[in-house]
Amino acid sequence: MRRIKLSEGGGGEETWSLIKELFLKHFNNPVLASLEDSALLPAPSRIAFTTDAFTVKPIFFKGGDIGKLAVAGTVNDLAVMGAKPLYMSLSFIVEEGFPYQSLERIVESIAKTAEEVGVMVVAGDTKVVQAGHADGLFIVASGIGEVVYPGLSCRRIEEGDAVIVSGPVGDHGACVLAQREGFEFEGDFGSDCQPLWDLVDTLLRSGVEVHAIRDPTRGGLSAVLYEWAYASGVSFLVEEERVPVRDEVLGVCEFLGLEPYHLACEGRVLISVRAEDAERALEVLKSHPNGREAGIIAYAVRADRKPTVVLRTLYHVERLLEPPAGELLPRIC
Amino acid sequence: MRRIKLSEGGGGEETWSLIKELFLKHFNNPVLASLEDSALLPAPSRIAFTTDAFTVKPIFFKGGDIGKLAVAGTVNDLAVMGAKPLYMSLSFIVEEGFPYQSLERIVESIAKTAEEVGVMVVAGDTKVVQAGHADGLFIVASGIGEVVYPGLSCRRIEEGDAVIVSGPVGDHGACVLAQREGFEFEGDFGSDCQPLWDLVDTLLRSGVEVHAIRDPTRGGLSAVLYEWAYASGVSFLVEEERVPVRDEVLGVCEFLGLEPYHLACEGRVLISVRAEDAERALEVLKSHPNGREAGIIAYAVRADRKPTVVLRTLYHVERLLEPPAGELLPRIC
């Protein structure tokens, strides 16, 4: 088996071979192929810029891998700001001895996902650290997008807004955790990891009044609602019976003592819309393949004293939704 | 001693505290402080985009640290493409148990260097991995710049071009290696790590005809000249007696059996200029604090069969300059 060697990160001949044989082979565009120190790009008038480190373990999981995750994560961070994803950079930190074949599988997965969503990988870097000084592979992706729909912001959320989720929550977190713990699942339950620009674009193009969008990754649904509450000064009332959660996810949560509302999604968005536009927004989302299971799950309400997030449970009891805290789920994304 | 906890990378309350107490404290600008998923930025008409992972060991070294290095490396990758550095993103991959104080020292160092060079940190991410799954701290920086001087490219290098280096070579590599091996130095020898946009800007503004600029990081002088030779189809003749190398660097090289031409610089640029403009370029460089020790070290000559790099040694013997290869220097940047 070919394994990654320290010399392949040294900046010498072996590094150049790796760049040509692996990266240029799969990310085939003239900007990257110019191999200059920066990618030169025509710029739109207003850009969005984001970065994320991906340290997920295991790196291959049902429904995706660290590479697909890196593209989806970057695309979604741009999409939720109303920005069409244009360019990506990728930095690989590889542990010496990492299987070349696995790296190639991941690069292929990135190339495929990037092509599907129309984003171009235009810059990159590779470092190899000694065996034992990293854990397989870390990827850091940065993205540049063109702001097509300006004005989305958590500060625009108002009392009365409806909060829509684009699909079941917690799939990614539960799937990765379950795989790490050695659980077996039947059927096609896997990570929801997917890029959502097309879904967001479809929604925003429809003209409904959207105030804010966010993808509930680390810290899950709960983290986003608390961020939104603090930023906008409103509270949220979440209807538990309306929050879509798969049975498999509930099973993992029960077993590990977790809240599904804290589990990371990697292919869902939360959308805060003007109350009057909620049904129309839902209709648009449901007509899109990535939004078929969308539902209204919460409403923005006047904050009593300080903004908070309340869950009305299946038994119609109201309790605080726990904010995410502690060693939730390291290496989930 | 406060140490970084897994929970500080979990995306919950502890992560938010870290962001506010550490990152927003030091990178204080409204774009970052909006804490949205992407930074929204006004864009120049033509942008340069670059990324680099920094895995240097040790993370504090004489003349700098991994943070200053991340800014210098990013700024210099933009500068050599004629781009004024505008925005940076930073991803931190931190090993659980890493001293908080060290992280703060590094963040301060980044903030100081970024401010000096006028680049704004507008996006970031932090992941914490379990103890033993990384080595202290890795930083990945991406940068966006405005292309002020278009047209620089290694493909423009021509026969007759003079190659100028802006200062002594190998300081960074020798300094980091020496520290890793436990050597002691007297005096003020340290890494050359520094951002060079101002130097490059001064040179390009002067109107001399510059064809290409590159910073000799991993693989050093040799790597850049070989890349240039392959890209432009010319060979290079390097005059060994003209290449500035400090005695301390020669000492480290002798002891460890290395070529100074393979050692990384982090605050030098190589510049290929039209022969007639070489003296004028040198004058401009020498008038700038970061270019005082600049010198002409090589010429582009017609390639015999395939482009290569020849060194005319101190004894006037001509031999091939070894291209960088093998496990040169892992974790040097």
Interface residues (C-beta under 8 A of the other chain):
Chain A: K5 L6 S7 G9 G10 G11 G12 E13 E14 T15 S34 L35 E36 D37 S38 A39 L40 L41 P42 A43 P44 S45 R46 I47 A48 F49 T50 T51 D52 A53 F54 T55 N76 D77 L78 V80 M81 A83 Y87 S89 L90 S91 F92 I93 V122 A123 G124 D125 T126 K127 V128 V129 Q130 G132 H133 A134 D135 F138 V140 S142 G143 I144 G145 V147 P150 S153 C154 R214 D215 T217 R218 G219 A223 E227 A231 H262 A264 P323 P324 A325 G326 E327 L328 L329 P330 R331
Chain B: K5 L6 S7 G9 G10 G11 G12 E13 E14 T15 S34 L35 E36 D37 S38 A39 L40 L41 P42 A43 P44 S45 R46 I47 A48 F49 T50 T51 D52 A53 F54 T55 N76 D77 L78 V80 M81 A83 Y87 S89 L90 S91 F92 I93 E96 V122 A123 G124 D125 T126 K127 V128 V129 Q130 G132 H133 A134 D135 F138 V140 S142 G143 I144 G145 V147 P150 S153 C154 R214 D215 T217 R218 G219 A223 E227 A231 H262 A264 P323 P324 A325 G326 E327 L328 L329 P330 R331
